[in-house]
C-alpha cells in the first residue's frame, strides 16, 4: 500500500536567518522550499523568478500561508549576468544580508540527441548549469567577507543515471554536482557550506503538464516507495542542508531517491 507521510511542522531550524530562493514561483520544489524556510523561522525571505505575474502571486500566497510578511519578490533571468547581480544586491538590501541561497532555477525538456539543436542544448545548459554558477559566484562575493552562509543547489538523479531524451538536462545536472563539489572546497575556507540535493521524481502541476504521463508513472513505480516524492519532501532536505544540523557537510550531493545510478 502506497502512503504519503504527514506534512512535517516547523521546528525553528532556521530561526533568525534570511534566505533567497530562485525559480520560486509556481508549485514546484522552489516554492515549497521557500515555504518550508518560512515555516522554519527565517526572519526574511526573497523569491526570484523569470515570470513577474507568477512571482507576485507566489509572494502574496506565501505571506498568507505562513504569516511571514517580510517576503520580497524580484524578477530575474539567471542567464543574464546583470540581472543576477541586481538580484543579489536587492537581496542583500532587503534582507539585511543573505544567509541562505537555494539555487533552484533549471530547465528541462525531452529530445533525442540526433534531433537536438545547438539552441536546445545551450538553453538547458545556460539555465540549469550556468545559472547556478552565476548565482553562486555572485553570492560568494557577499558571503565570503561575512565568513558564513549556506548555498544549496538543486541537482537531479539524472546527473548519475542515464535516460533517453535527457542528454542536455543530465549533462547540466552532472555539471551542477561537479560545481557543488569544487566550489564547496573553495567556500569552506570562508566558513561557507555548499551542498546539493538530487531529486528523482517530485510531482507537481507543471511537471504533469510538460512530461509524458506514462513516463512519469513508470519512473514513480521504480522508486523504493512506489510513488513520486512530494515537493515538500525535497524541501525538507534543503532545510536540513541550510540548517546548523548540516554544519560539517561540504560538497555533498544528497540523493533523494533510490535510483542513484
C-alpha positions as a Markdown table, in Angstrom:
| # | Residue | x | y | z |
|---|---|---|---|---|
| 1 | Unk | 0.0 | 0.0 | 0.0 |
| 2 | Unk | 1.4 | 3.4 | -1.0 |
| 3 | Unk | 1.0 | 6.1 | 1.6 |
| 4 | Unk | 2.2 | 9.7 | 1.8 |
| 5 | Unk | 3.6 | 10.8 | 5.1 |
| 6 | Unk | 2.2 | 13.6 | 7.1 |
| 7 | Unk | 3.5 | 17.1 | 6.4 |
| 8 | Unk | 6.3 | 18.0 | 8.9 |
| 9 | Unk | 5.6 | 21.0 | 11.1 |
| 10 | Unk | 8.3 | 23.6 | 11.6 |
| 11 | Unk | 10.8 | 23.4 | 14.4 |
| 12 | Unk | 12.5 | 26.8 | 14.0 |
| 13 | Unk | 15.6 | 25.2 | 12.4 |
| 14 | Unk | 16.3 | 28.4 | 10.5 |
| 15 | Unk | 15.2 | 30.9 | 13.2 |
| 16 | Unk | 16.6 | 34.4 | 12.6 |
| 17 | Unk | 18.2 | 33.6 | 9.2 |
| 18 | Unk | 17.5 | 35.0 | 5.8 |
| 19 | Unk | 17.1 | 33.2 | 2.5 |
| 20 | Unk | 16.9 | 33.7 | -1.2 |
| 21 | Unk | 15.2 | 31.1 | -3.5 |
| 22 | Unk | 15.5 | 31.2 | -7.3 |
| 23 | Unk | 12.7 | 30.0 | -9.6 |
| 24 | Unk | 10.3 | 30.1 | -6.6 |
| 25 | Unk | 7.0 | 30.9 | -8.4 |
| 26 | Unk | 4.5 | 28.2 | -9.1 |
| 27 | Unk | 4.0 | 25.0 | -7.1 |
| 28 | Unk | 7.3 | 23.1 | -7.5 |
| 29 | Unk | 10.3 | 22.5 | -5.3 |
| 30 | Unk | 11.3 | 26.2 | -5.3 |
| 31 | Unk | 8.0 | 27.4 | -3.9 |
| 32 | Unk | 7.8 | 24.5 | -1.5 |
| 33 | Unk | 11.3 | 25.2 | -0.2 |
| 34 | Unk | 10.6 | 28.9 | 0.3 |
| 35 | Unk | 7.5 | 27.9 | 2.3 |
| 36 | Unk | 9.5 | 25.5 | 4.4 |
| 37 | Unk | 12.1 | 28.1 | 5.0 |
| 38 | Unk | 9.4 | 30.5 | 6.3 |
| 39 | Unk | 7.9 | 27.7 | 8.4 |
| 40 | Unk | 11.3 | 27.0 | 9.9 |
| 41 | Unk | 11.7 | 30.6 | 11.2 |
| 42 | Unk | 13.6 | 32.7 | 8.7 |
| 43 | Unk | 13.1 | 36.3 | 9.5 |
| 44 | Unk | 13.0 | 37.5 | 5.9 |
| 45 | Unk | 12.8 | 35.8 | 2.5 |
| 46 | Unk | 13.3 | 36.8 | -1.1 |
| 47 | Unk | 11.9 | 34.9 | -4.0 |
| 48 | Unk | 13.0 | 35.3 | -7.6 |
| 49 | Unk | 11.5 | 34.0 | -10.8 |
| 50 | Unk | 11.5 | 34.9 | -14.5 |
| 51 | Unk | 7.7 | 35.3 | -14.6 |
| 52 | Unk | 6.6 | 38.6 | -13.0 |
| 53 | Unk | 2.9 | 37.8 | -12.5 |
| 54 | Unk | 3.5 | 34.3 | -11.1 |
| 55 | Unk | 6.2 | 35.8 | -8.8 |
| 56 | Unk | 3.8 | 38.4 | -7.4 |
| 57 | Unk | 1.2 | 35.8 | -6.8 |
| 58 | Unk | 3.7 | 33.5 | -5.1 |
| 59 | Unk | 4.8 | 36.2 | -2.7 |
| 60 | Unk | 1.2 | 37.0 | -1.7 |
| 61 | Unk | 0.4 | 33.4 | -1.3 |
| 62 | Unk | 3.4 | 32.7 | 0.9 |
| 63 | Unk | 2.6 | 35.6 | 3.1 |
| 64 | Unk | -0.9 | 34.4 | 3.5 |
| 65 | Unk | 0.1 | 30.7 | 4.1 |
| 66 | Unk | 2.9 | 31.3 | 6.5 |
| 67 | Unk | 2.2 | 34.6 | 8.2 |
| 68 | Unk | 5.6 | 35.9 | 7.4 |
| 69 | Unk | 5.3 | 39.4 | 5.9 |
| 70 | Unk | 9.0 | 40.1 | 5.2 |
| 71 | Unk | 8.8 | 38.2 | 1.9 |
| 72 | Unk | 10.1 | 40.0 | -1.2 |
| 73 | Unk | 10.0 | 39.2 | -4.9 |
| 74 | Unk | 12.4 | 40.2 | -7.6 |
| 75 | Unk | 12.3 | 39.2 | -11.3 |
| 76 | Unk | 15.5 | 37.6 | -12.5 |
| 77 | Unk | 16.6 | 35.6 | -15.5 |
| 78 | Unk | 19.6 | 33.6 | -14.3 |
| 79 | Unk | 21.0 | 33.5 | -17.9 |
| 80 | Unk | 21.6 | 37.3 | -17.7 |
| 81 | Unk | 24.6 | 38.3 | -15.5 |
| 82 | Unk | 23.4 | 41.9 | -15.0 |
| 83 | Unk | 20.1 | 40.5 | -13.6 |
| 84 | Unk | 21.9 | 38.1 | -11.3 |
| 85 | Unk | 24.0 | 40.9 | -9.9 |
| 86 | Unk | 20.9 | 43.1 | -9.4 |
| 87 | Unk | 19.1 | 40.2 | -7.7 |
| 88 | Unk | 21.9 | 39.6 | -5.2 |
| 89 | Unk | 22.2 | 43.3 | -4.5 |
| 90 | Unk | 18.5 | 43.6 | -3.8 |
| 91 | Unk | 18.5 | 40.5 | -1.6 |
| 92 | Unk | 21.3 | 42.0 | 0.4 |
| 93 | Unk | 19.5 | 45.2 | 0.8 |
| 94 | Unk | 16.0 | 43.8 | 1.6 |
| 95 | Unk | 17.1 | 41.0 | 3.8 |
| 96 | Unk | 19.9 | 42.8 | 5.6 |
| 97 | Unk | 22.3 | 40.2 | 4.4 |
| 98 | Unk | 21.7 | 36.8 | 2.8 |
| 99 | Unk | 22.4 | 33.7 | 4.9 |
| 100 | Unk | 21.0 | 31.0 | 2.6 |
| 101 | Unk | 20.8 | 30.7 | -1.1 |
| 102 | Unk | 18.8 | 27.9 | -2.8 |
| 103 | Unk | 19.7 | 27.6 | -6.4 |
| 104 | Unk | 16.6 | 26.1 | -7.9 |
| 105 | Unk | 16.4 | 27.6 | -11.4 |
| 106 | Unk | 16.6 | 24.9 | -14.0 |
| 107 | Unk | 15.2 | 24.0 | -17.4 |
| 108 | Unk | 14.4 | 20.5 | -18.8 |
| 109 | Unk | 12.8 | 19.0 | -21.9 |
| 110 | Unk | 12.7 | 15.8 | -23.9 |
| 111 | Unk | 14.6 | 15.4 | -27.2 |
| 112 | Unk | 16.8 | 12.8 | -28.7 |
| 113 | Unk | 20.4 | 13.8 | -29.3 |
| 114 | Unk | 20.2 | 13.3 | -33.0 |
| 115 | Unk | 17.2 | 15.8 | -33.1 |
| 116 | Unk | 18.7 | 18.3 | -30.6 |
| 117 | Unk | 19.7 | 21.6 | -32.0 |
| 118 | Unk | 22.5 | 23.8 | -30.6 |
| 119 | Unk | 19.9 | 26.1 | -29.2 |
| 120 | Unk | 18.1 | 23.2 | -27.4 |
| 121 | Unk | 21.3 | 22.1 | -25.8 |
| 122 | Unk | 22.7 | 25.5 | -24.9 |
| 123 | Unk | 19.4 | 26.8 | -23.4 |
| 124 | Unk | 19.2 | 24.0 | -20.9 |
| 125 | Unk | 22.9 | 24.2 | -20.0 |
| 126 | Unk | 22.7 | 28.0 | -19.7 |
| 127 | Unk | 19.7 | 28.0 | -17.3 |
| 128 | Unk | 20.5 | 24.8 | -15.3 |
| 129 | Unk | 24.3 | 24.9 | -15.0 |
| 130 | Unk | 25.5 | 28.3 | -15.9 |
| 131 | Unk | 22.7 | 30.0 | -14.0 |
| 132 | Unk | 23.7 | 28.0 | -10.9 |
| 133 | Unk | 27.3 | 29.1 | -11.4 |
| 134 | Unk | 26.4 | 32.8 | -11.9 |
| 135 | Unk | 24.3 | 32.8 | -8.7 |
| 136 | Unk | 26.9 | 31.0 | -6.7 |
| 137 | Unk | 29.7 | 33.3 | -7.9 |
| 138 | Unk | 27.7 | 36.5 | -7.1 |
| 139 | Unk | 26.6 | 35.2 | -3.7 |
| 140 | Unk | 30.0 | 34.1 | -2.6 |
| 141 | Unk | 31.3 | 37.6 | -3.2 |
| 142 | Unk | 29.0 | 38.9 | -0.5 |
| 143 | Unk | 29.1 | 35.9 | 1.8 |
| 144 | Unk | 32.8 | 35.5 | 2.0 |
| 145 | Unk | 33.6 | 38.8 | 3.8 |
| 146 | Unk | 31.0 | 37.8 | 6.4 |
| 147 | Unk | 32.6 | 34.4 | 6.9 |
| 148 | Unk | 29.3 | 32.4 | 6.9 |
| 149 | Unk | 26.5 | 31.2 | 4.8 |
| 150 | Unk | 24.9 | 28.2 | 3.1 |
| 151 | Unk | 24.3 | 27.5 | -0.6 |
| 152 | Unk | 22.1 | 24.6 | -1.7 |
| 153 | Unk | 22.0 | 23.6 | -5.3 |
| 154 | Unk | 19.2 | 21.6 | -6.9 |
| 155 | Unk | 20.7 | 18.8 | -9.0 |
| 156 | Unk | 18.9 | 15.7 | -10.2 |
| 157 | Unk | 19.3 | 12.0 | -10.2 |
| 158 | Unk | 19.9 | 12.3 | -13.9 |
| 159 | Unk | 23.3 | 13.6 | -13.0 |
| 160 | Unk | 24.1 | 10.0 | -12.2 |
| 161 | Unk | 21.5 | 8.0 | -14.2 |
| 162 | Unk | 21.1 | 7.6 | -17.9 |
| 163 | Unk | 17.7 | 8.3 | -19.5 |
| 164 | Unk | 16.7 | 8.6 | -23.1 |
| 165 | Unk | 15.9 | 12.1 | -24.4 |
| 166 | Unk | 17.6 | 13.8 | -21.4 |
| 167 | Unk | 21.2 | 14.2 | -22.5 |
| 168 | Unk | 21.1 | 18.0 | -22.2 |
| 169 | Unk | 19.4 | 18.1 | -18.8 |
| 170 | Unk | 21.5 | 15.2 | -17.5 |
| 171 | Unk | 24.8 | 16.9 | -18.6 |
| 172 | Unk | 23.7 | 20.1 | -16.9 |
| 173 | Unk | 22.8 | 18.5 | -13.6 |
| 174 | Unk | 26.0 | 16.4 | -13.6 |
| 175 | Unk | 27.7 | 19.8 | -14.0 |
| 176 | Unk | 25.8 | 21.2 | -11.1 |
| 177 | Unk | 27.1 | 18.2 | -9.0 |
| 178 | Unk | 30.7 | 18.9 | -10.0 |
| 179 | Unk | 30.3 | 22.6 | -9.5 |
| 180 | Unk | 28.9 | 21.9 | -6.0 |
| 181 | Unk | 31.9 | 19.7 | -5.0 |
| 182 | Unk | 34.6 | 22.0 | -6.4 |
| 183 | Unk | 33.1 | 25.4 | -5.3 |
| 184 | Unk | 32.4 | 23.9 | -1.8 |
| 185 | Unk | 36.1 | 23.3 | -1.2 |
| 186 | Unk | 36.9 | 27.0 | -2.0 |
| 187 | Unk | 33.9 | 28.3 | 0.0 |
| 188 | Unk | 34.8 | 26.2 | 3.1 |
| 189 | Unk | 37.9 | 28.4 | 3.5 |
| 190 | Unk | 35.5 | 31.2 | 4.4 |
| 191 | Unk | 33.1 | 29.3 | 6.6 |
| 192 | Unk | 30.5 | 28.8 | 3.9 |
| 193 | Unk | 28.9 | 25.5 | 3.1 |
| 194 | Unk | 27.8 | 24.4 | -0.4 |
| 195 | Unk | 25.9 | 21.2 | -0.9 |
| 196 | Unk | 23.2 | 19.9 | -3.2 |
| 197 | Unk | 20.1 | 17.7 | -3.3 |
| 198 | Unk | 19.5 | 15.2 | -6.1 |
| 199 | Unk | 15.8 | 14.6 | -6.5 |
| 200 | Unk | 14.4 | 11.9 | -8.7 |
| 201 | Unk | 10.7 | 12.5 | -9.5 |
| 202 | Unk | 8.9 | 15.1 | -7.4 |
| 203 | Unk | 5.3 | 15.5 | -8.6 |
| 204 | Unk | 3.8 | 19.0 | -9.2 |
| 205 | Unk | 1.4 | 20.6 | -11.6 |
| 206 | Unk | 4.0 | 21.9 | -14.0 |
| 207 | Unk | 5.7 | 18.6 | -14.4 |
| 208 | Unk | 2.4 | 16.9 | -15.2 |
| 209 | Unk | 1.8 | 19.4 | -18.0 |
| 210 | Unk | 5.3 | 19.1 | -19.5 |
| 211 | Unk | 6.2 | 15.4 | -19.2 |
| 212 | Unk | 4.6 | 12.3 | -20.6 |
| 213 | Unk | 2.2 | 10.7 | -18.2 |
| 214 | Unk | 3.2 | 7.2 | -19.0 |
| 215 | Unk | 6.9 | 8.0 | -18.4 |
| 216 | Unk | 6.1 | 9.7 | -15.0 |
| 217 | Unk | 4.1 | 6.7 | -13.9 |
| 218 | Unk | 7.0 | 4.4 | -14.8 |
| 219 | Unk | 9.6 | 6.5 | -13.1 |
| 220 | Unk | 7.5 | 6.7 | -9.9 |
| 221 | Unk | 6.9 | 2.9 | -9.9 |
| 222 | Unk | 10.6 | 2.3 | -9.9 |
| 223 | Unk | 11.1 | 4.3 | -6.7 |
| 224 | Unk | 11.6 | 2.5 | -3.4 |
| 225 | Unk | 8.3 | 3.7 | -2.1 |
| 226 | Unk | 6.5 | 3.1 | -5.4 |
| 227 | Unk | 5.5 | 6.7 | -5.6 |
| 228 | Unk | 6.8 | 10.1 | -6.6 |
| 229 | Unk | 8.1 | 12.4 | -3.9 |
| 230 | Unk | 6.0 | 15.3 | -2.6 |
| 231 | Unk | 7.8 | 18.6 | -3.4 |
| 232 | Unk | 7.9 | 19.4 | 0.4 |
| 233 | Unk | 9.9 | 16.2 | 1.0 |
| 234 | Unk | 12.6 | 17.6 | -1.3 |
| 235 | Unk | 12.2 | 21.0 | 0.5 |
| 236 | Unk | 12.8 | 19.3 | 3.9 |
| 237 | Unk | 16.3 | 18.2 | 2.7 |
| 238 | Unk | 17.1 | 21.7 | 1.6 |
| 239 | Unk | 16.0 | 22.9 | 5.1 |
| 240 | Unk | 18.4 | 20.4 | 6.6 |
| 241 | Unk | 21.3 | 21.5 | 4.4 |
| 242 | Unk | 20.6 | 25.1 | 5.2 |
| 243 | Unk | 20.5 | 24.5 | 9.0 |
| 244 | Unk | 23.1 | 24.1 | 11.6 |
| 245 | Unk | 22.5 | 20.4 | 11.7 |
| 246 | Unk | 24.5 | 20.2 | 8.4 |
| 247 | Unk | 27.4 | 22.2 | 9.8 |
| 248 | Unk | 30.0 | 19.6 | 8.8 |
| 249 | Unk | 28.7 | 18.8 | 5.3 |
| 250 | Unk | 30.8 | 20.2 | 2.5 |
| 251 | Unk | 30.3 | 19.4 | -1.2 |
| 252 | Unk | 27.8 | 16.7 | -0.6 |
| 253 | Unk | 25.1 | 15.7 | -3.1 |
| 254 | Unk | 22.3 | 14.0 | -1.2 |
| 255 | Unk | 20.4 | 11.5 | -3.3 |
| 256 | Unk | 16.7 | 11.9 | -2.6 |
| 257 | Unk | 15.9 | 8.7 | -4.5 |
| 258 | Unk | 16.6 | 5.0 | -4.6 |
| 259 | Unk | 17.6 | 5.5 | -8.2 |
| 260 | Unk | 21.0 | 6.8 | -7.6 |
| 261 | Unk | 22.7 | 5.2 | -10.6 |
